[in-house]
Amino acid sequence: MGDRLDLVLVNDLSELERLAAAIDNFVERNALPPDMTFTLTLCLDELFTNSIRHGYGDDGRHLVHIRLESDETEVRAELEDDGIPFNPFADAPPPILSDDIEQRRPGGLGVFLVKESMDRVGYRREGDRNRIQLAKALKP
């Protein structure tokens, strides 16, 4: 274990396929539990998509950096972009889970799923960069 993935994606939804393949390869190379593929793909897909849809005030080309690493105890992920400052864990609207799905207002459900899927989540702004950190413990 201890392998690392550094992936640079362009802010385009077509990159989701490349992201999913890289996660699958990372999980396999590191002999992680198979359900880790689903968890990481769900979380990073959501955060990457939010970055593209809401993070930029222009149609320009932006790069999103994704890093994955693991050790014997956990898997850690970081998503870094140059979008507008936004802490999804504090600033995203909470989902209203009590309404019927057809009547729910959009927003917040994906971030809620990220927080529920991970053991630790974090955000910080460094210069002009958003950095979102995720961690998931590996069960013995």
C-alpha positions in Angstrom: 0.0 0.0 0.0 1.0 3.6 0.0 0.5 4.2 -3.7 -0.6 7.7 -4.7 -2.7 9.0 -7.6 -2.3 12.6 -8.9 -4.9 13.4 -11.6 -5.4 16.7 -13.4 -8.8 17.1 -15.0 -10.2 19.8 -17.2 -13.5 21.4 -16.0 -15.6 19.4 -18.4 -18.2 16.7 -17.4 -16.7 14.4 -20.1 -13.8 13.9 -17.6 -16.0 12.0 -15.2 -15.3 8.8 -17.2 -11.5 9.3 -16.8 -12.0 10.1 -13.1 -14.0 6.8 -12.5 -11.4 4.8 -14.4 -8.5 6.3 -12.3 -10.3 5.6 -9.1 -11.0 2.0 -10.1 -7.3 1.5 -11.0 -6.2 3.1 -7.7 -8.4 0.9 -5.6 -7.2 -2.2 -7.5 -3.5 -1.3 -7.3 -3.8 -0.7 -3.6 -5.9 -3.9 -2.9 -8.5 -1.8 -1.2 -12.0 -3.2 -0.4 -14.1 -3.2 -3.6 -16.8 -1.0 -2.0 -14.1 1.8 -1.8 -14.5 2.2 -5.6 -18.2 3.1 -5.2 -17.6 5.4 -2.2 -14.7 7.3 -3.8 -16.4 7.6 -7.2 -19.7 8.8 -5.6 -17.9 11.5 -3.5 -15.4 12.7 -6.0 -17.9 12.7 -8.9 -20.2 14.9 -6.8 -17.5 17.3 -5.8 -16.0 17.5 -9.3 -19.4 18.1 -10.8 -20.2 20.8 -8.3 -16.9 22.5 -9.0 -17.7 22.6 -12.7 -21.3 23.6 -12.4 -21.0 26.2 -9.7 -17.3 27.1 -9.2 -16.5 29.3 -12.1 -18.0 32.6 -13.3 -16.7 32.1 -16.9 -16.6 29.5 -19.6 -12.8 29.3 -19.6 -10.6 26.3 -19.2 -9.8 25.4 -15.6 -7.9 22.6 -14.1 -9.1 20.5 -11.2 -6.5 18.5 -9.3 -7.5 15.2 -7.5 -5.1 13.3 -5.3 -5.7 9.9 -3.7 -3.4 8.2 -1.2 -3.8 5.3 1.2 -2.0 3.6 4.0 -2.9 0.7 6.3 -5.5 2.7 8.1 -7.3 5.0 5.7 -7.8 6.4 2.2 -7.4 10.1 1.8 -8.6 12.3 -1.1 -8.1 15.9 -2.0 -9.8 17.9 -4.7 -8.3 21.3 -5.5 -9.7 23.9 -7.9 -9.3 27.6 -8.7 -13.1 28.3 -8.4 -14.8 30.9 -6.3 -14.3 30.4 -2.6 -16.9 27.9 -1.4 -16.9 25.5 1.5 -19.5 22.8 0.5 -19.6 21.4 4.1 -20.6 24.8 5.6 -22.1 26.7 2.7 -24.2 24.2 0.8 -27.9 24.2 1.7 -28.9 21.2 3.8 -31.2 18.8 1.9 -34.8 18.6 3.0 -35.1 14.8 3.3 -38.7 14.8 4.7 -40.3 16.1 1.4 -41.4 13.7 -1.3 -38.6 13.3 -3.9 -40.7 15.0 -6.6 -41.3 18.1 -4.4 -37.7 18.5 -3.1 -35.8 21.6 -4.0 -32.5 20.8 -5.7 -29.3 21.2 -3.9 -27.4 19.8 -0.9 -28.2 16.1 -1.3 -24.8 15.3 -3.0 -22.8 17.1 -0.3 -24.9 15.3 2.4 -24.0 12.0 0.8 -20.3 12.9 0.7 -20.4 13.7 4.4 -22.3 10.5 5.2 -19.9 8.4 3.2 -16.7 9.7 4.6 -15.3 9.6 8.1 -13.7 13.1 7.8 -14.3 16.0 5.5 -12.6 19.3 5.4 -12.2 22.5 3.5 -9.6 25.3 3.3 -8.9 28.2 1.0 -5.2 28.7 0.1 -4.6 31.7 -2.0 -6.9 31.4 -5.0 -7.4 27.6 -4.5 -10.2 25.6 -2.8 -9.0 22.4 -1.2 -11.5 19.8 -0.1 -10.1 16.9 1.9 -11.8 13.5 2.5 -10.8 10.5 4.5 -12.3 7.1 4.9 -11.0 4.5 7.4 -10.1 1.1 6.2 -11.8 -1.6 8.3 -9.4 -4.3 9.7 
